[in-house]
Amino acid sequence: MVSDSDLREQLKTVHAYAVTPFSADDVLKVDEEGFAANLEFLVAAGGRVINVGGGTGEIDALTNPELEQITRIALATLGERALVTPTLPGNSGAAVEMALRYQEMGARVCLAMAPYQRHGIPDDAEGIIDHLSLIGERVPGLRLLPYNTQGWSADFFERLGDVGAVIGVKDPCFNDHPLFQAIQRMGDRFVWIGNKRHDPGVLHLRYQAGIEGFTAGFINFLPQAELELEQLARKGDWPSMIALQRRLAPLERLRNRFGDATIKAGLDLVGLTGGRVRPPRVDMSEEGRVALGRELAQTWGI
């Protein structure tokens, strides 16, 4: 059994958010072989924490059986070579159901999507605490990484600290200040996982403010860049981080324009399995694919 202390150390790194590839002839079927090959590529490149079924993995378009399917593939493919973090839906009943299944498969920590009420943030934030507490009570031993898509305040982060199952938080850094206030107040209560932005590059600033790892999408097809950023952050080499983020900025602009379809197109371009996205997402246009291919060739030699 891995201790919480060891698990916390494992989480302090780049969190690769894997896409979910679908069959070329049926977007409603998961391409299991392609998915396993993508995961092998990630871990061979140095990925050590890999999320499956998250936002980049199109959770909103996946069924619970598909979440179980891709988690089973990931755990079987990667074994002890990487920490797999499956994703829990925001629906409390579904989240408890999936948490039990994940734990039975051997998962130790899950990304917990924030719960919504009629597609909006609950009026009373105590319901969010109740949601996470319920998962922890029903599935003891499983650790949670709640995903702050709701703009939580520093006070709420402190309240979240009362939920024993919560080992860390993933924050998209849409509004950095409450997260940084919480880090100052709470210290090492959580493992603090932030998001990066390469245009303009601000990842080095977020490390200076206290994050201990970050989530990555480009790592799916360009792992060396995202992994190098984490290594530079550990050294405190801020000028090199700034320079590397400038190189990544054109990819950031393409993703801002075309969304997660950019990641799948990138996988296709490097010979892996990306393929189509599921509706309501829209596939990358041919114009976008050409621009992405040009950028990969000119800047990264791919």
C-alpha positions as CSV (number, residue, x, y, z in Angstrom):
1,M,0.0,0.0,0.0
2,V,1.4,3.4,-1.1
3,S,1.3,5.9,1.8
4,D,-0.3,9.3,1.4
5,S,3.1,10.9,1.8
6,D,4.5,8.9,-1.2
7,L,1.3,9.6,-3.2
8,R,1.7,13.3,-2.6
9,E,5.3,13.2,-4.0
10,Q,4.1,11.3,-7.1
11,L,1.5,14.0,-7.8
12,K,4.1,16.8,-7.8
13,T,4.9,16.7,-11.5
14,V,3.3,17.2,-14.9
15,H,-0.2,15.7,-15.2
16,A,-0.7,14.4,-18.7
17,Y,-4.4,14.7,-19.8
18,A,-4.8,11.9,-22.3
19,V,-7.3,12.1,-25.1
20,T,-9.8,9.4,-25.8
21,P,-9.4,8.2,-29.4
22,F,-12.4,6.8,-31.2
23,S,-12.6,4.2,-33.9
24,A,-12.0,5.5,-37.4
25,D,-15.2,4.1,-38.7
26,D,-17.4,4.8,-35.6
27,V,-17.0,7.8,-33.3
28,L,-19.2,6.0,-30.7
29,K,-16.5,3.3,-30.1
30,V,-13.2,3.7,-28.3
31,D,-10.1,2.7,-30.2
32,E,-8.6,0.5,-27.5
33,E,-5.4,-0.3,-29.4
34,G,-4.8,3.3,-30.4
35,F,-5.4,4.4,-26.8
36,A,-3.0,1.9,-25.4
37,A,-0.3,2.9,-27.9
38,N,-0.8,6.6,-27.1
39,L,-0.3,5.8,-23.4
40,E,2.9,3.8,-24.1
41,F,4.2,6.8,-26.0
42,L,3.5,9.0,-23.0
43,V,5.2,6.9,-20.4
44,A,8.1,6.1,-22.7
45,A,8.7,9.8,-23.0
46,G,8.8,10.3,-19.2
47,G,5.1,10.9,-18.3
48,R,4.5,9.8,-14.7
49,V,1.0,11.0,-13.9
50,I,-1.6,10.3,-16.6
51,N,-5.3,11.4,-16.3
52,V,-7.8,9.5,-18.4
53,G,-11.4,10.7,-19.1
54,G,-10.8,14.3,-18.0
55,G,-11.8,17.4,-20.0
56,T,-9.2,16.7,-22.7
57,G,-10.4,13.1,-22.7
58,E,-14.0,14.4,-23.5
59,I,-15.6,13.3,-20.3
60,D,-18.9,15.1,-21.2
61,A,-19.2,12.8,-24.2
62,L,-18.3,9.6,-22.5
63,T,-20.5,7.0,-20.8
64,N,-19.7,5.5,-17.4
65,P,-18.9,2.2,-19.0
66,E,-16.5,4.0,-21.3
67,L,-14.8,5.7,-18.3
68,E,-14.4,2.2,-16.8
69,Q,-13.1,0.9,-20.1
70,I,-10.4,3.4,-20.6
71,T,-9.4,3.3,-17.0
72,R,-9.0,-0.5,-17.2
73,I,-6.9,-0.1,-20.3
74,A,-4.7,2.5,-18.7
75,L,-4.1,0.6,-15.6
76,A,-3.3,-2.6,-17.5
77,T,-1.1,-0.9,-20.0
78,L,0.9,1.2,-17.6
79,G,1.1,-0.9,-14.4
80,E,3.4,0.7,-11.9
81,R,5.2,2.8,-14.6
82,A,2.8,5.8,-14.1
83,L,0.2,6.9,-11.7
84,V,-3.2,6.8,-13.5
85,T,-5.8,9.2,-12.3
86,P,-9.3,8.3,-13.6
87,T,-12.0,10.9,-13.7
88,L,-15.2,11.0,-11.6
89,P,-18.3,12.6,-13.0
90,G,-19.9,15.6,-11.1
91,N,-23.0,13.6,-10.5
92,S,-22.8,12.2,-6.9
93,G,-24.5,8.9,-7.6
94,A,-22.4,8.2,-10.7
95,A,-19.2,9.5,-8.9
96,V,-19.6,7.0,-6.0
97,E,-20.4,4.2,-8.4
98,M,-17.3,4.9,-10.6
99,A,-15.1,5.5,-7.5
100,L,-15.9,2.0,-6.3
101,R,-15.1,0.5,-9.7
102,Y,-11.9,2.5,-10.0
103,Q,-10.7,1.4,-6.5
104,E,-11.5,-2.2,-7.3
105,M,-9.3,-1.9,-10.4
106,G,-6.4,-0.6,-8.3
107,A,-6.7,3.2,-8.7
108,R,-5.4,5.2,-5.7
109,V,-6.4,8.8,-6.6
110,C,-9.1,10.3,-8.9
111,L,-9.8,13.6,-10.5
112,A,-13.1,14.7,-9.2
113,M,-15.1,16.9,-11.6
114,A,-17.0,19.7,-9.8
115,P,-20.7,19.1,-9.3
116,Y,-23.2,21.4,-10.9
117,Q,-26.9,21.9,-10.3
118,R,-29.0,22.5,-13.4
119,H,-25.8,23.3,-15.2
120,G,-24.9,26.0,-12.7
121,I,-22.7,26.3,-9.7
122,P,-24.8,25.3,-6.6
123,D,-26.1,28.3,-4.7
124,D,-24.8,26.8,-1.4
125,A,-21.2,25.8,-1.7
126,E,-21.7,23.4,1.3
127,G,-23.3,21.0,-1.2
128,I,-19.9,20.7,-3.0
129,I,-18.3,19.7,0.3
130,D,-21.1,17.2,0.9
131,H,-20.5,15.8,-2.6
132,L,-16.8,15.2,-2.0
133,S,-17.4,14.0,1.6
134,L,-19.9,11.4,0.3
135,I,-17.4,9.9,-2.1
136,G,-14.8,9.8,0.6
137,E,-17.1,8.1,3.1
138,R,-18.4,5.5,0.6
139,V,-15.0,4.7,-0.9
140,P,-12.6,4.9,2.0
141,G,-8.9,5.0,1.1
142,L,-9.5,6.5,-2.3
143,R,-7.9,10.0,-2.6
144,L,-9.5,12.8,-4.5
145,L,-8.2,15.7,-6.7
146,P,-11.2,18.1,-7.0
147,Y,-11.2,20.2,-10.2
148,N,-12.0,23.8,-9.5
149,T,-14.1,24.8,-12.5
150,Q,-16.3,26.9,-10.2
151,G,-14.0,29.8,-9.2
152,W,-13.7,28.8,-5.5
153,S,-12.7,31.4,-3.0
154,A,-9.7,31.1,-0.6
155,D,-12.3,30.6,2.2
156,F,-13.8,27.7,0.3
157,F,-10.4,26.0,-0.2
158,E,-10.0,26.2,3.6
159,R,-13.3,24.5,4.0
160,L,-12.3,21.9,1.5
161,G,-9.3,21.1,3.8
162,D,-11.8,19.5,6.2
163,V,-12.5,16.7,3.7
164,G,-10.0,14.0,4.6
165,A,-10.1,12.2,1.2
166,V,-9.0,15.4,-0.7
167,I,-5.2,15.1,-1.2
168,G,-4.8,18.0,-3.7
169,V,-6.6,20.3,-6.0
170,K,-6.5,20.9,-9.7
171,D,-7.0,24.6,-10.5
172,P,-7.3,25.9,-14.1
173,C,-6.0,29.3,-12.9
174,F,-8.8,31.3,-14.6
175,N,-8.5,33.6,-11.6
176,D,-5.2,33.0,-9.9
177,H,-5.6,35.1,-6.8
178,P,-7.9,32.9,-4.7
179,L,-5.6,29.9,-5.4
180,F,-2.5,31.8,-4.4
181,Q,-4.2,33.1,-1.2
182,A,-5.2,29.6,-0.3
183,I,-1.6,28.3,-0.9
184,Q,-0.4,31.0,1.5
185,R,-3.0,30.2,4.1
186,M,-2.9,26.4,3.9
187,G,0.7,25.5,3.0
188,D,1.2,21.8,2.4
189,R,-2.4,20.7,3.2
190,F,-2.9,20.0,-0.5
191,V,-0.7,19.2,-3.4
192,W,-1.4,22.3,-5.6
193,I,-1.8,21.5,-9.3
194,G,-2.1,24.5,-11.6
195,N,-2.6,25.0,-15.3
196,K,-0.1,26.5,-17.7
197,R,-0.6,29.2,-20.3
198,H,2.0,29.7,-22.9
199,D,0.6,32.8,-24.6
200,P,1.7,34.8,-22.7
201,G,3.9,32.3,-20.7
202,V,3.0,32.5,-17.0
203,L,3.8,29.0,-15.8
204,H,7.0,30.2,-14.1
205,L,5.0,32.8,-12.1
206,R,2.6,30.2,-10.9
207,Y,5.5,28.0,-9.7
208,Q,6.9,31.0,-7.9
209,A,3.5,31.5,-6.2
210,G,3.4,27.9,-5.0
211,I,2.0,25.4,-7.4
212,E,3.8,22.0,-7.4
213,G,2.8,20.6,-10.7
214,F,0.7,21.4,-13.8
215,T,-1.7,19.9,-16.2
216,A,-0.7,19.4,-19.8
217,G,-2.4,18.6,-23.1
218,F,0.4,19.2,-25.7
219,I,2.3,16.4,-23.8
220,N,0.1,14.0,-25.8
221,F,2.2,14.6,-28.9
222,L,5.0,16.9,-27.8
223,P,6.1,15.5,-24.5
224,Q,9.6,16.8,-24.4
225,A,8.6,20.4,-24.1
226,E,6.1,20.0,-21.3
227,L,8.4,17.7,-19.3
228,E,11.3,20.1,-19.7
229,L,9.2,23.0,-18.3
230,E,8.7,20.9,-15.2
231,Q,12.4,20.2,-14.9
232,L,13.3,23.9,-15.3
233,A,10.7,24.8,-12.7
234,R,12.4,22.5,-10.2
235,K,15.7,24.2,-10.8
236,G,14.1,27.7,-10.6
237,D,15.4,28.4,-14.1
238,W,12.8,31.1,-14.9
239,P,14.5,32.6,-18.0
240,S,14.7,29.2,-19.7
241,M,11.0,28.6,-18.8
242,I,10.1,32.0,-20.4
243,A,12.0,31.1,-23.6
244,L,10.5,27.7,-23.9
245,Q,7.0,29.1,-23.4
246,R,7.6,31.5,-26.2
247,R,8.3,28.6,-28.5
248,L,5.0,26.9,-27.4
249,A,2.9,30.1,-27.8
250,P,1.9,29.4,-31.4
251,L,0.5,26.0,-30.4
252,E,-1.4,27.7,-27.6
253,R,-3.0,30.0,-30.0
254,L,-4.1,27.1,-32.3
255,R,-5.6,25.3,-29.3
256,N,-7.5,28.5,-28.3
257,R,-8.9,28.6,-31.8
258,F,-9.7,24.9,-32.4
259,G,-10.0,23.5,-28.9
260,D,-9.1,19.9,-27.9
261,A,-9.4,18.8,-31.5
262,T,-5.9,20.4,-31.8
263,I,-4.5,17.7,-29.5
264,K,-6.0,14.9,-31.5
265,A,-4.8,16.4,-34.8
266,G,-1.3,16.7,-33.2
267,L,-1.4,13.0,-32.4
268,D,-2.3,12.1,-36.0
269,L,0.6,14.3,-37.3
270,V,3.2,12.5,-35.2
271,G,1.9,9.0,-36.2
272,L,-0.2,8.2,-33.1
273,T,-4.0,7.9,-32.8
274,G,-6.0,11.1,-32.4
275,G,-8.8,11.0,-34.9
276,R,-12.2,12.6,-34.5
277,V,-13.8,14.3,-31.6
278,R,-17.3,13.6,-30.5
279,P,-20.1,16.1,-30.9
280,P,-20.6,18.8,-29.7
281,R,-16.9,19.3,-30.2
282,V,-15.9,20.0,-33.8
283,D,-12.9,18.5,-35.6
284,M,-10.0,20.7,-36.5
285,S,-10.3,22.2,-40.0
286,E,-7.9,21.4,-42.8
287,E,-6.6,24.9,-42.5
288,G,-5.9,24.3,-38.8
289,R,-4.2,21.0,-39.5
290,V,-1.9,22.6,-42.1
291,A,-1.0,25.3,-39.7
292,L,-0.4,22.8,-36.9
293,G,1.8,20.6,-39.2
294,R,3.8,23.7,-40.3
295,E,4.4,24.7,-36.7
296,L,5.5,21.3,-35.6
297,A,7.9,21.0,-38.6
298,Q,9.4,24.5,-38.4
299,T,9.7,24.9,-34.6
300,W,10.0,21.3,-33.3
301,G,11.4,19.4,-36.3
302,I,8.5,17.0,-36.4
